[in-house]
Amino acid sequence: MEQQVSVHERVKTKGVAMKKKFTAEGGIEVTDEMLDQWAEPWEKGEIPEVAAGFVAGPGRPRINREETQLVALRLPVSLVRAVDLKAQKQGKTRSQRIREAVIADLVKD
């Protein structure tokens, strides 16, 4: 079960750690010590077993198990605006909407 944590902020100012309290879902207080313990394997470049399969490495998460390729194309501004509007209404990105449209076109044949 994924545990959602509210935003954690620790700012170092002139070598002094400034701590801010925050709470995980279910009202569980998350301490700096807990965060340090969770961060340790990641800082060593080790991916904890619980995260295996969810992490692709540095950068954006993978959208597909298959390798992807960037495809650039030019569209009229009005079409881009229409895609963006529909994507926003559906809580999706422009890229997601364009991928869905391409897949839908390929599937119907």
Backbone as ProteinMPNN parsed JSONL, in Angstrom:
{"seq_chain_A": "MEQQVSVHERVKTKGVAMKKKFTAEGGIEVTDEMLDQWAEPWEKGEIPEVAAGFVAGPGRPRINREETQLVALRLPVSLVRAVDLKAQKQGKTRSQRIREAVIADLVKD", "coords_chain_A": {"N_chain_A": [[0.844, -1.18, 0.0], [0.628, 2.147, -0.904], [2.077, 4.865, 0.716], [1.099, 8.093, 1.258], [2.669, 11.16, 1.579], [2.601, 14.362, 2.978], [3.968, 17.482, 1.781], [7.393, 17.721, 2.391], [9.635, 19.798, 3.941], [12.897, 20.743, 4.323], [15.131, 23.015, 5.068], [18.381, 24.174, 4.727], [20.083, 26.632, 6.304], [22.827, 28.5, 6.434], [24.194, 26.27, 7.478], [22.504, 25.357, 9.466], [19.913, 23.2, 10.253], [16.591, 23.61, 9.435], [13.602, 22.579, 10.642], [10.402, 21.256, 9.717], [7.205, 20.25, 10.692], [5.319, 17.469, 9.51], [2.682, 15.387, 8.247], [1.748, 12.053, 7.511], [-0.585, 10.231, 5.418], [-3.449, 9.212, 7.185], [-2.779, 10.306, 9.557], [-0.268, 9.839, 10.665], [2.674, 10.937, 12.087], [5.54, 12.028, 10.437], [8.926, 11.827, 10.886], [12.098, 13.626, 10.797], [14.139, 11.835, 11.162], [13.019, 9.449, 10.249], [12.723, 10.087, 7.536], [15.405, 10.46, 6.826], [16.336, 7.847, 7.187], [14.818, 6.5, 5.239], [15.789, 7.761, 2.969], [18.448, 7.064, 2.809], [19.253, 4.54, 1.358], [18.61, 5.338, -1.261], [20.275, 7.514, -1.683], [22.654, 6.201, -1.831], [22.444, 5.086, -4.234], [20.991, 2.803, -4.4], [18.075, 0.976, -5.078], [15.295, 0.507, -3.191], [13.623, -2.621, -2.529], [10.836, -2.415, -2.386], [10.3, -0.402, -4.17], [11.069, -1.314, -6.594], [10.503, -1.781, -10.024], [8.836, 0.386, -10.164], [10.427, 2.508, -10.529], [12.359, 4.074, -12.907], [14.778, 5.22, -13.023], [16.913, 8.131, -13.056], [15.167, 11.141, -13.968], [12.108, 11.496, -15.872], [9.287, 9.343, -15.143], [8.861, 6.163, -16.746], [6.635, 5.692, -19.514], [5.935, 3.449, -20.688], [6.843, 0.028, -21.009], [8.317, -0.564, -23.175], [10.946, 0.825, -25.186], [10.924, 4.314, -25.861], [10.413, 6.883, -28.373], [11.129, 10.169, -29.286], [8.883, 12.178, -31.054], [8.484, 14.811, -33.091], [6.167, 17.236, -34.221], [4.414, 19.56, -36.317], [1.597, 21.5, -35.621], [-1.462, 23.292, -36.263], [-2.021, 26.266, -34.365], [-4.587, 26.56, -33.29], [-5.488, 23.926, -33.182], [-3.7, 22.791, -31.375], [-4.446, 24.225, -29.1], [-7.05, 23.24, -28.777], [-6.56, 20.529, -28.256], [-5.09, 20.801, -25.877], [-7.072, 21.946, -24.221], [-9.005, 19.892, -24.073], [-7.423, 17.907, -22.92], [-6.826, 19.102, -20.445], [-9.413, 19.218, -19.3], [-9.805, 16.526, -18.923], [-7.886, 15.929, -17.122], [-5.36, 15.276, -18.037], [-2.204, 15.163, -19.851], [-0.957, 17.012, -22.681], [0.62, 15.341, -24.291], [-0.314, 12.794, -23.496], [-2.961, 12.877, -24.486], [-2.488, 13.114, -27.261], [-1.09, 10.712, -27.753], [-3.164, 8.898, -27.128], [-4.991, 9.519, -29.162], [-3.583, 8.746, -31.458], [-3.279, 5.997, -30.98], [-5.994, 5.234, -30.903], [-6.691, 5.73, -33.565], [-5.094, 3.876, -34.898], [-6.089, 1.467, -33.917], [-8.693, 1.318, -34.893], [-8.52, 0.52, -37.52]], "CA_chain_A": [[0.0, 0.0, 0.0], [1.439, 3.348, -1.028], [1.837, 5.838, 1.773], [1.259, 9.437, 0.745], [3.209, 12.063, 2.584], [2.498, 15.76, 2.581], [5.237, 18.069, 1.376], [8.408, 17.837, 3.439], [10.596, 20.854, 3.657], [13.995, 20.928, 5.256], [15.983, 24.006, 4.444], [19.587, 24.447, 5.498], [20.495, 28.014, 6.224], [24.099, 28.692, 7.127], [24.559, 25.054, 8.186], [21.531, 25.013, 10.497], [18.737, 22.55, 9.679], [15.319, 24.143, 9.909], [12.67, 21.469, 10.487], [8.982, 21.566, 9.639], [6.429, 19.041, 10.953], [4.375, 17.063, 8.497], [1.94, 14.194, 8.615], [1.395, 11.132, 6.432], [-1.994, 9.859, 5.368], [-3.826, 8.449, 8.365], [-2.391, 11.046, 10.743], [1.015, 9.394, 11.201], [3.699, 11.975, 11.987], [6.778, 11.583, 9.813], [10.032, 12.568, 11.486], [13.305, 13.778, 9.987], [14.896, 10.594, 11.293], [12.404, 8.492, 9.332], [13.08, 10.498, 6.172], [16.828, 10.154, 6.641], [16.451, 6.393, 7.054], [14.264, 6.127, 3.933], [16.601, 8.349, 1.899], [19.804, 6.505, 2.793], [19.562, 3.663, 0.228], [18.51, 6.086, -2.511], [21.482, 8.329, -1.794], [23.743, 5.279, -2.18], [22.174, 4.569, -5.573], [20.295, 1.528, -4.279], [16.624, 1.118, -5.135], [14.684, -0.461, -2.279], [12.799, -3.632, -3.174], [9.448, -1.947, -2.477], [10.181, 0.535, -5.29], [11.481, -1.979, -7.835], [9.438, -1.821, -11.007], [8.167, 1.677, -10.22], [11.431, 3.533, -10.75], [13.126, 3.829, -14.114], [16.065, 5.89, -12.893], [16.77, 9.591, -13.051], [14.321, 11.703, -15.01], [10.675, 11.228, -15.822], [8.947, 7.921, -15.104], [8.553, 5.567, -18.047], [5.223, 5.602, -19.846], [5.756, 2.168, -21.332], [8.016, -0.832, -20.802], [9.068, -0.504, -24.424], [11.693, 2.068, -25.393], [10.132, 5.319, -26.571], [11.131, 7.772, -29.273], [10.541, 11.489, -29.411], [8.376, 12.508, -32.383], [8.075, 16.221, -33.118], [5.348, 17.565, -35.375], [3.825, 20.898, -36.279], [0.139, 21.537, -35.696], [-1.988, 24.654, -36.166], [-2.181, 26.738, -32.989], [-5.953, 26.286, -32.834], [-5.574, 22.501, -32.882], [-2.964, 22.592, -30.125], [-5.308, 24.749, -28.026], [-8.168, 22.302, -28.594], [-5.995, 19.342, -27.59], [-4.768, 21.195, -24.495], [-8.319, 22.151, -23.489], [-9.58, 18.58, -23.793], [-6.523, 17.243, -21.973], [-7.025, 19.727, -19.135], [-10.716, 18.781, -18.798], [-9.697, 15.117, -18.548], [-6.792, 15.772, -16.166], [-4.266, 14.605, -18.749], [-1.251, 16.036, -20.519], [-1.054, 17.085, -24.142], [1.222, 14.122, -24.844], [-1.226, 11.671, -23.27], [-4.083, 12.988, -25.42], [-2.019, 12.823, -28.62], [-0.84, 9.262, -27.808], [-4.468, 8.229, -27.172], [-5.573, 9.73, -30.49], [-2.836, 7.904, -32.409], [-3.65, 4.597, -30.699], [-7.385, 5.05, -31.339], [-6.699, 5.68, -35.029], [-4.483, 2.606, -35.326], [-6.945, 0.365, -33.501], [-9.933, 1.247, -35.692], [-8.268, -0.083, -38.855]], "C_chain_A": [[0.887, 1.241, 0.0], [1.069, 4.348, 0.056], [2.108, 7.229, 1.222], [1.688, 10.348, 1.88], [3.042, 13.482, 2.086], [3.896, 16.315, 2.334], [6.186, 18.211, 2.567], [9.389, 18.917, 3.034], [11.649, 20.871, 4.737], [14.971, 21.849, 4.551], [17.19, 24.226, 5.325], [20.01, 25.888, 5.253], [21.733, 28.179, 7.084], [24.439, 27.494, 8.008], [23.578, 24.622, 9.256], [20.302, 24.403, 9.817], [17.485, 23.155, 10.295], [14.276, 23.076, 9.622], [11.23, 21.959, 10.479], [8.228, 20.26, 9.861], [5.526, 18.744, 9.775], [3.816, 15.703, 8.852], [1.604, 13.37, 7.377], [-0.097, 10.866, 6.473], [-2.312, 8.991, 6.583], [-3.376, 9.103, 9.661], [-1.072, 10.639, 11.36], [2.047, 10.494, 10.997], [4.98, 11.366, 11.429], [7.9, 12.465, 10.332], [11.192, 12.703, 10.511], [14.135, 12.495, 10.023], [14.347, 9.523, 10.348], [12.791, 8.814, 7.888], [14.544, 10.187, 5.868], [17.034, 8.662, 6.406], [15.943, 5.942, 5.686], [15.149, 6.611, 2.791], [17.952, 7.664, 1.739], [20.085, 5.563, 1.62], [19.53, 4.389, -1.114], [19.773, 6.912, -2.738], [22.702, 7.488, -2.153], [23.556, 4.709, -3.583], [21.481, 3.225, -5.557], [18.795, 1.788, -4.313], [16.02, 0.074, -4.211], [13.743, -1.4, -3.015], [11.351, -3.172, -3.346], [9.235, -1.011, -3.659], [10.542, -0.112, -6.622], [10.288, -2.09, -8.771], [8.684, -0.509, -11.136], [9.128, 2.785, -10.603], [12.261, 3.161, -11.967], [14.516, 4.437, -14.021], [15.838, 7.387, -12.906], [15.868, 10.055, -14.194], [12.868, 11.343, -14.819], [10.42, 9.73, -15.743], [8.611, 7.419, -16.505], [7.051, 5.53, -18.26], [4.903, 4.234, -20.414], [6.992, 1.332, -21.049], [8.914, -0.826, -22.04], [9.807, 0.83, -24.518], [10.828, 3.041, -26.187], [11.034, 6.189, -27.436], [10.389, 9.089, -29.362], [10.13, 11.725, -30.86], [7.873, 13.942, -32.315], [7.239, 16.457, -34.369], [4.782, 18.961, -35.203], [2.321, 20.769, -36.469], [-0.315, 22.989, -35.674], [-2.228, 25.005, -34.693], [-3.567, 26.401, -32.455], [-6.134, 24.817, -32.458], [-4.853, 22.179, -31.573], [-3.801, 23.074, -28.945], [-6.468, 23.8, -27.732], [-7.704, 21.033, -27.878], [-5.715, 19.657, -26.124], [-6.028, 21.35, -23.649], [-8.945, 20.809, -23.111], [-8.726, 17.826, -22.775], [-6.735, 17.786, -20.567], [-8.345, 19.267, -18.516], [-10.668, 17.336, -18.297], [-8.582, 14.861, -17.537], [-5.595, 15.048, -16.762], [-3.328, 15.64, -19.345], [-1.522, 16.047, -22.017], [-0.521, 15.793, -24.762], [0.311, 12.914, -24.666], [-2.374, 11.699, -24.272], [-3.654, 12.647, -26.847], [-1.733, 11.332, -28.776], [-2.156, 8.499, -27.933], [-5.101, 8.353, -28.554], [-4.889, 8.855, -31.533], [-3.229, 6.442, -32.225], [-5.064, 4.322, -31.185], [-7.469, 4.928, -32.852], [-6.139, 4.35, -35.532], [-5.383, 1.4, -35.025], [-8.164, 0.214, -34.396], [-9.727, 0.637, -37.06], [-8.233, -1.58, -38.817]], "O_chain_A": [[1.796, 1.359, 0.822], [-0.107, 4.637, 0.279], [3.217, 7.516, 0.769], [1.143, 10.308, 2.983], [3.306, 13.778, 0.921], [4.892, 15.666, 2.655], [5.819, 18.751, 3.61], [9.9, 18.93, 1.914], [11.339, 20.996, 5.921], [15.567, 21.476, 3.541], [17.056, 24.44, 6.53], [20.26, 26.292, 4.118], [21.689, 28.017, 8.303], [24.91, 27.656, 9.134], [23.802, 23.6, 9.904], [19.72, 25.009, 8.916], [17.338, 23.205, 11.516], [14.085, 22.703, 8.464], [10.883, 22.938, 11.139], [8.588, 19.247, 9.262], [5.026, 19.657, 9.118], [4.392, 14.963, 9.649], [1.226, 13.908, 6.337], [-0.784, 11.224, 7.43], [-1.517, 8.13, 6.958], [-3.56, 8.541, 10.741], [-0.772, 11.052, 12.48], [2.275, 10.936, 9.871], [5.442, 10.323, 11.892], [7.84, 13.691, 10.234], [11.263, 11.98, 9.517], [14.758, 12.121, 9.029], [15.108, 8.782, 9.726], [13.142, 7.921, 7.116], [14.874, 9.709, 4.782], [17.808, 8.262, 5.537], [16.565, 5.097, 5.042], [15.25, 5.947, 1.76], [18.535, 7.683, 0.655], [21.083, 5.764, 0.929], [20.329, 4.091, -2.003], [20.276, 6.995, -3.859], [23.671, 8.0, -2.713], [24.392, 3.948, -4.069], [21.387, 2.568, -6.593], [18.301, 2.706, -3.658], [16.212, -1.123, -4.424], [13.133, -1.017, -4.014], [10.71, -3.504, -4.343], [8.102, -0.84, -4.108], [10.338, 0.494, -7.674], [9.19, -2.453, -8.349], [7.965, -0.305, -12.115], [8.701, 3.883, -10.962], [12.802, 2.058, -12.045], [15.353, 4.177, -14.885], [14.707, 7.856, -12.782], [15.82, 9.43, -15.253], [12.451, 10.935, -13.735], [11.23, 8.934, -16.216], [8.13, 8.18, -17.345], [6.284, 5.358, -17.312], [3.736, 3.892, -20.602], [8.08, 1.88, -20.869], [10.12, -1.057, -21.949], [9.345, 1.841, -23.99], [10.087, 2.633, -27.082], [12.251, 6.225, -27.256], [9.166, 9.117, -29.497], [10.916, 11.506, -31.782], [6.944, 14.247, -31.568], [7.555, 15.946, -35.443], [4.685, 19.477, -34.089], [1.838, 20.046, -37.34], [0.381, 23.839, -35.119], [-2.591, 24.148, -33.888], [-3.709, 26.002, -31.299], [-6.858, 24.503, -31.513], [-5.341, 21.39, -30.765], [-3.86, 22.41, -27.91], [-6.823, 23.585, -26.573], [-8.394, 20.529, -26.991], [-6.061, 18.877, -25.237], [-6.054, 20.934, -22.49], [-9.365, 20.611, -21.971], [-9.257, 17.18, -21.872], [-6.814, 17.02, -19.607], [-8.388, 18.957, -17.325], [-11.39, 16.965, -17.372], [-8.353, 13.72, -17.137], [-4.903, 14.299, -16.073], [-3.617, 16.836, -19.344], [-2.233, 15.189, -22.542], [-1.147, 15.224, -25.656], [0.175, 12.098, -25.578], [-2.725, 10.667, -24.845], [-4.384, 11.963, -27.564], [-2.08, 10.738, -29.797], [-2.268, 7.572, -28.735], [-5.684, 7.393, -29.058], [-5.554, 8.286, -32.399], [-3.481, 5.734, -33.2], [-5.314, 3.291, -31.811], [-8.233, 4.113, -33.369], [-6.66, 3.772, -36.486], [-5.425, 0.437, -35.792], [-8.621, -0.904, -34.634], [-10.705, 0.264, -37.707], [-8.033, -2.219, -39.85]]}, "name": "protein", "num_of_chains": 1, "seq": "MEQQVSVHERVKTKGVAMKKKFTAEGGIEVTDEMLDQWAEPWEKGEIPEVAAGFVAGPGRPRINREETQLVALRLPVSLVRAVDLKAQKQGKTRSQRIREAVIADLVKD"}
